[in-house]
Amino acid sequence: MAFITGAARAQGRAHAVRLAAEGADIIALDICAPVSDTLSYPPATPEDLAETVRLVEAQGRKVLAREVDIRDDPAVRQLVADGVEQFGRLDILVANAGVLGWGRVWELTDEQWDTVIGVNLTGTWRTLRATIPAIIEAGNGGSIVIVSSAAGVRATPGNGHYAASKYGLTALTNTLAIELGEYNIKVNSIHPYSVDTPMIEPEAMMEIFAKHPRFVHSFPPMPLQYKGFMTAEEVSDVVAWLAGDGSGTLSGTQINVDKGALKY
């Protein structure tokens, strides 16, 4: 059974559907509501989460879906408990939920900082804290995939709070790989770049680049997809591999899902 956060749409939905196709029952979590007025892109909706449920069930798997904020510790813990009761055990976590904002570091408001750090870093930590005991209890090894970002391995001017949160996830990944090794649980992070999701706001990026043209050099094109975004399903190919037995030699690894962009 796999627990996936941010599962209502985009990468989260793609990961849920792909793991269901691989044979996993799914716990699907998403807030399905606005996180903060400081975020300019539209949030996922209950209808989005319902579509994820439909798509998972179309793969012949069971799904427990719930509208939960990953910052809400009791609600996350309850969902894990309910999922284990319903499906028997927890084997896989895909910690995918996250938000993105823009602004130079010294010009960010407290709410901008607290929203991004609170969801991406603290919320993911709370998800890990709630799920790890159940994965250990299953006694089946298991796999944790933490969805960081290209911003978790390189500088991304214009969203330093986002980068700080994603670098934090890299540190959590590497620490947990050591801490959970004795339980045969592998922990890896993926670092997607330029994925076609509602979080990518070309207009907001162009506004930043127009004001600060030097920033554009930190956002290179992808050699294998020079003028476009990759799909969420392409990222899911990597997630499914990390969740399965074929990646059994990897733990504490950062995988750039970037079609070569981070080599610039």
Stockholm file with secondary structure:
# STOCKHOLM 1.0

chainA/1-264         MAFITGAARAQGRAHAVRLAAEGADIIALDICAPVSDTLSYPPATPEDLAETVRLVEAQGRKVLAREVDIRDDPAVRQLVADGVEQFGRLDILVANAGVLGWGRVWELTDEQWDTVIGVNLTGTWRTLRATIPAIIEAGNGGSIVIVSSAAGVRATPGNGHYAASKYGLTALTNTLAIELGEYNIKVNSIHPYSVDTPMIEPEAMMEIFAKHPRFVHSFPPMPLQYKGFMTAEEVSDVVAWLAGDGSGTLSGTQINVDKGALKY
#=GR chainA/1-264 SS CEEEESTTSHHHHHHHHHHHHTTCCEEEEECCSCCCTTCCSCCCCHHHHHHHHHHHHTTTCCEEEEECCTTCHHHHHHHHHHHHHHHSCCCEEEECCCCCCCBCGGGCCHHHHHHHIIIIIIIHHHHHHHHHHHHHHHTSCCEEEEECCGGGTSCCTTBHHHHHHHHHHHHHHHHHHHHTGGGTCEEEEEEECSBCSTTCCHHHHHHHHHHCGGGGGGSCCBTTBTTSCBCHHHHHHHHHHHHSGGGTTCCSCEEEESTTGGGC
#=GC SS_cons         CEEEESTTSHHHHHHHHHHHHTTCCEEEEECCSCCCTTCCSCCCCHHHHHHHHHHHHTTTCCEEEEECCTTCHHHHHHHHHHHHHHHSCCCEEEECCCCCCCBCGGGCCHHHHHHHIIIIIIIHHHHHHHHHHHHHHHTSCCEEEEECCGGGTSCCTTBHHHHHHHHHHHHHHHHHHHHTGGGTCEEEEEEECSBCSTTCCHHHHHHHHHHCGGGGGGSCCBTTBTTSCBCHHHHHHHHHHHHSGGGTTCCSCEEEESTTGGGC
//
